[in-house]
Amino acid sequence: MTTVVLTPSPHLRSPQTIERAMYAVILALLPGTAVGVYYFGVNAIRVFLLSIVGCLVLEGLALKIRGRGLEALKDGSAALTGLLLAMNLPSSTPGWMVLVGAIVAVLLGKQVFGGLGYNPFNPALVARVFLLISFPVALTSWPEPRAFPLSLDTVTKATPLGEMKTNLLMTGTIGDIANYGLMDPLLGRMGGSIGEISAAALLIGGIYLLWRGIITWHIPVSYLATVFALTGAYWVYNPERFASPVFHMVTGGLMLGAFFMATDYVTSPVTAKGMIVFGVGCGLITVFIRLFGGYPEGVSFAILLMNAATPIIDRYTRTRVFGTVTGKEART
């Protein structure tokens, strides 16, 4: 006689846990973090500490108010939110502004929806966009990267994408950006947010996450491929007005967004087909904002907009439950 044991789903057994996944992402971000600290020095350390500690304290307070134990802090999600928020900010961001960002990320971006697993939008990006819209001058003042500056004083320098946008407005062409060298953005010698300046460091972290199986290829590859293909088409059409696709790949927050924020488990689709749709959508929005929008960068806006579309993407790309029939089949 055969005994059948029925248990509720999920039935997949894996050593992977939320805590392991969060700390793996933090580990993957360390190369980008190290480059940011090297080029922005004590200012970068200040922003990292304020953001991470602020998010941890606020998460703890929120858990206390909700009657939950502080052991939930050990899952690493609050620390990761703080790290990602800091990486999306200029190193010159005032301390009080960093703490406002932490409040928005933890309370409005996460806890107000019920905590980890219930937030519809990436908390770090919610805070980043809130600060960008509320304090545009501070959030678009980019310190010049120098080898570990000890002084808190900074010298600002335009980002490559900002310079391209300015040239387009002033002259109708991208100017010297057409001949922009790739070594600087690969190694981090360009203006930008603390954690987005080195495409090579972020790519190393992204490959590590793929190797560990923390993320799958679907979102980052479809995202990057869409940006490359679309910017490449515009570049071929008019290279004087549109920068090369390689330039778009290594500048701005594309690598940081594609590997570390668009792939967030909670706010991205769960099916492989849905992930590809999500990545393509992020790529399309990013390119059109970069090329035709008022802001030089569109990664944050693109990911948040596609976060909003995630439920409907999941609805139309999910697999059919075994034993069910579609409306058409039911009528035959």
Secondary structure, DSSP 8 states (H G I E B T S, - for coil): --------S-----S--HHHHHHHHHHHHHHHHHHHHHHHHHHHHHHHHHHHHHHHHHHHHHHHHTT--GGGGGGSHHHHHHHHHHHTS-TT--HHHHHHHHHIIIIITTGGGTSTTT-SS-HHHHHHHHHHHH-HHHHT--B---SS--SS---B---HHHHHHHHHHHHSS-GGGGG--SHHHHHT-S-S-TTTS-HHHHHHHHHHHHHHTSS-SHHHHHHHHHHHHHHHHHHHH-TTTS--HHHHHHSTTHHHIIIIITT-TTTS-SSHHHHHHHHHHHHHHHHHHHHHSSSS--HHHHHHHHHHHHHHHHHHHS---TT---HHHHH-
